[in-house]
Amino acid sequence: MAIEDILKANKDLKPWRPSTEIERDRFYRSKFEKLFYSHASSCITDICNVSEWACVDQKGSFVRGTIGNEIRFETFDELQDFLIEHNAISAYYGTGNLFTVDIDSKDVARYGNCDRHAMFGLDSEKLDKEETEKRENYIRNIAPRGYPYCFDCVAIAVKNIFQVRDVLIKVGVDEESISTYFSGQGAHLECTDPKMCSLGVHSRMFLAKYLDFLGIPIDKIVTYGENRVFRIPGSLHGKVNRAKVKIIPGDDFDINLTGVV
């Protein structure tokens, strides 16, 4: 899928901004349930079987239980009340043994994968704080202004997640077990195929290194870290006021429709 097919009419993209407390409250009271059941897989909508739930509250604190004392719910209403109570900026579920991949647009920018600011590049890890801030400020002046990536970075993240999907299918993963998402600031993949869910840390690490070799800037902790949490499908990414929604290869993706106000 070509980048230009992912983000339609770039000049018409609406500005991004953080959500307000009122907008988040309204979202979780009136919109979340429909989006959740439209975009989440059955392993997540089966609320009582999810290993844990968490969120970042309106103060920016990460609200999460401890190992052996995770936050769990029996019904959707309990989950909804939890997110409303904390006026959640972002919301997460425990992935358990699911195989997951996160590609963040800021990592696309940081590793120089976007031609609009390839000057950032792979040497970014060696830069001092002043030079890093200088390069990030350059990117923040490209739409969507104020964020450490541009809209092309978002498009590349989506293109990369489809590339990960293709890799999994080529090695025999059941295509129907793979779900791909626009995450709000990038792209996610969730896989429920038993052969992927049963992979141990070292096997996941090997696959993560292979994806890195292909030039795909994945979040390695999400792929093979322990006690992983992932943004809930249908939930709000409050820093950009966008919902996490399922995207399908070959279908048009109108990023404007992910906004919630």
RAZIHU-V173576 format. One record per backbone hydrogen bond with DSSP energy under -0.5 kcal/mol. CO is the residue of the C=O (numbers start at 1). NH is the residue of the N-H. If there is no record, write none. Layout:
co: <CO/CO>
nh: <NH/NH>
This chain:
co: <2/2/3/3/5/6/9/10/20/21/22/23/24/25/26/27/27/31/32/33/34/35/36/41/41/42/45/46/47/52/54/55/55/56/56/57/61/61/62/63/66/69/70/71/74/75/76/77/78/79/80/81/82/83/84/86/89/90/91/92/93/94/95/98/99/101/102/102/103/104/104/105/106/107/108/108/109/113/114/115/117/121/122/123/124/128/129/130/131/132/133/134/135/136/137/138/139/140/143/144/147/150/150/151/152/153/154/155/156/157/158/159/160/161/162/163/164/165/166/167/168/169/174/175/177/179/180/181/181/182/185/186/186/187/188/189/190/191/193/193/194/196/200/201/202/203/204/205/206/207/208/209/210/211/212/215/216/217/218/219/220/221/228/228/230/232/235/236/237/237/237/238/240/241/242/243/244/245/247/248/252/253/253/254/255/256/258>
nh: <5/6/6/7/253/8/12/13/24/25/26/27/28/29/30/31/32/35/36/37/38/39/40/44/45/46/47/49/50/94/92/57/63/89/90/60/57/63/64/55/69/66/72/53/48/79/80/81/82/83/84/85/86/88/87/58/238/56/232/54/230/51/98/100/191/189/104/219/187/107/108/109/110/111/113/114/112/115/117/118/120/124/125/126/127/132/133/134/135/136/137/138/139/140/141/141/142/146/151/147/149/153/154/155/156/157/158/159/160/161/162/163/164/165/166/167/168/169/170/171/173/172/177/178/192/190/247/183/188/245/105/183/184/103/181/101/179/99/196/197/198/199/204/205/206/207/208/209/210/211/212/213/214/216/215/217/218/104/220/223/224/225/95/96/93/235/244/238/240/241/242/19/17/260/237/245/234/182/180/251/254/8/255/257/258/259/243>
